[in-house]
Amino acid sequence: MARPTALASRRQADYAWVVLALVLSWAKDRGHIAVNPCEKGGRFYEGSRADIIWTNPDIEAFFSRAPKHLHLPLLLGLWTGQRQGDLLRLTWTAYDGTHIRLVQNKSIRRGNQRKATRVVIPVGGPLKAALDAAYKVKTSTQILVNTYGEPWTEYGFQSVWRKACAAAGIVGVTFHDLRGTAVTRLAIAGCTEAEIASITGHSLRDVGAILDRHYLRRDPSLAESAISKLERNPPSTTAEDERT
C-alpha cells in the first residue's frame, strides 16, 4: 500500500485546514457537535489576492448565468466592498433606504471594541433597486437568504457560490475577491484612496497596496479618465511658459 503523500507546502496545509473546518462547520450547524475547533484557526500561507479581481466579462457572465437569488450578494460585494461574512450577517435594520451601516466583524474579533471598524455606505442606484425589490418579499431579518428564504450558513453559501461560478465559466476568482474589485472599480471611477477606504473599511495603506498590485496603473480606462480630467481642467501655464 502506497504511503500517503505528505503536504508539500504551507498553502496545501491551509487547504487541508479549510476543508476540515468546513466539515466541522457542517456538523456544528446540524447539532452533531457543539464546538468547531477549527473555526478561528490561523493560516500558514501569507500570499495575497490583492492583484486578483473580477473582470467585467466575469460579472456579466455571472448575472446572465447564475441563479437570480445570487445576484444580490454579487451586487452587495461590488458596491460595498465588504467581506462575505459581514454581508451574510447583514440585517434589514442596517439598511435605511439610502445607506448601509455595519461594524466589520473582523475588527471586533481583534478584541478592542473601541477600534472596531464602522462603515456607513451610501447605496448606489443598482444596489438600491435590488435591495428595495428584495425588501418587498423579505422572509427573514437577514438580507441575504437562500432559495428557502432562510439565512445562509457560511458553508452553504460557499458551496452554492462555487457551483454557480463554475456553471457560469468563471474561474480563478472567489467571493472574497469582490472586495479588491470594489476598490479598483471605485478608483477607476475617480475616487481618492481616502474615499475608497471610507466605504470598504480598508486602511489607506491597504487600499494603496491593492491598487499598486493590480494592473490598475496600466488600465486604459484609467488613462482615458486621467486625460479627460486634464482636458476639462487644463493647467494655467501656457506652452511658452512650459518651454521656459
Buried (B, 14 or more C-beta within 10 A) or exposed (E): EEEEEEEEEEBBBBEEBBEBBBEBBBEBBEEEEEEBEBEEEEEEEEEEBBBBBBEEEBBEBBBEEBEEBBBBBBBBBBBBBBBBBBBBBBEBEBBEEEEBEBBBBEBEEEEEEEEBBEBEBEBEEEBBEBBEEBEEEEEBEBBBBBEEEEBBBBBBBBBBBEEBBEEBEBEEBBBBBBBBBBBBBBBBEEBEBEBBBBBBBBEEEBBBBBBEBBEBEEBEEBEEBEEEEEEEEEEEEEEEEEEE
